[in-house]
Amino acid sequence: MKSQTLTSDILLLLTASIWGTAFVAQRMGMDFVGPFTFNGVRFALGSLSLLPLIFVLQKRKASSSTGSDTGTGSDTGQDNIKMLLKGGVFAGLLIFMGASLQQIGLVYTSAGKAGFITGLYVVIVPFAGLFWRMRPSSGTWAGAALAAVGLYFLSVTEKFTIELGDFLVFVGAFFWAGHVLLLGWLASKTDVLKLAALQFAICSALSLITAFLTETITFQGISQGAVPILYGGFCSVGIAYTLQVVAQKHAQPSHAAIILSMEGVFAALGGWLILNETLSGRGIAGCILMLSGMLLSQLHRVFENR
């Protein structure tokens, strides 16, 4: 059990690092295509990238079950398919809303700032989880509080000013919180790879429909933004979101949210190194508080399991 928890935490931290650096790619992609076009193409790539793996695993599963009794459990199989379809649609809708608000917000704000504002779902998740009778530990609450203070230092100025881009990303954080909670419930009840591929496909379809209605899609723009789109598709979507689904099979949603909120730290570092975005002393203090929140949550879990 402890090894499963440690593995989940490592996968979640890796997810956060990929997502954080993806904010840089998303910011760069806006130079060539619109936000809905960018999301539509990258989520389509993310969904397609999982199909070969799903096919191989499905074929291996079919081979291993050859000769076994398959006459029972048909109702359960149908129920699982229904849950997969319903869960994939709802998860895809939540990703569409969160990703759209985030991508539009990135037109008006920096990659580092967007990363940390998105991380506000670390505070939203424990509160929202109460409606599903989820009770986070005291260590998780304390870690969330420290992370929230850190996010404040990183996203809000001394004059408490919030611009349009920051506000859009902030609203999107509520949809990311809902997505974390939904995956926490679905991950142990469905095929995680099929769930990931389906939610990406739903998000891609909704994004492309919106893009056709509101933006001008050109092959030249997509080809010029190929590098950030490919990184956003195969790494941020295909790899990172799948790691999230797999990791949340053995991680409490509120605890997962704290680790995933570290994407803000990686976003700030990526923005500083690649886009020359500055990280002030106030921002560094926020990073330290974020790290402290994650460590506090981790240490509390270690002592609880002894």
Secondary structure, 3 states (H helix, E strand, C coil): CHHHHHHHHHHHHHHHHHHHHHHHHHHHHCCCCCHHHHHHHHHHHHHHHHHHHHHHHHHHHHHHCCCCCCCCCHHHHHHHHHHHHHHHHHHHHHHHHHHHHHHHHCCCCCHHHHHHHHCCHHHHHHHHHHHHCCCCCHHHHHHHHHHHHHHHHHHCCCCCCCCHHHHHHHHHHHHHHHHHHHHHHHCCCCCHHHHHHHHHHHHHHHHHHHHHHHCCCCHHHHHHCHHHHHHHHHHHHHHHHHHHHHHCCCCCHHHHHHHHCCHHHHHHHHHHHHCCCCCCHHHHHHHHHHHHHHHHHHHHHHHHCC
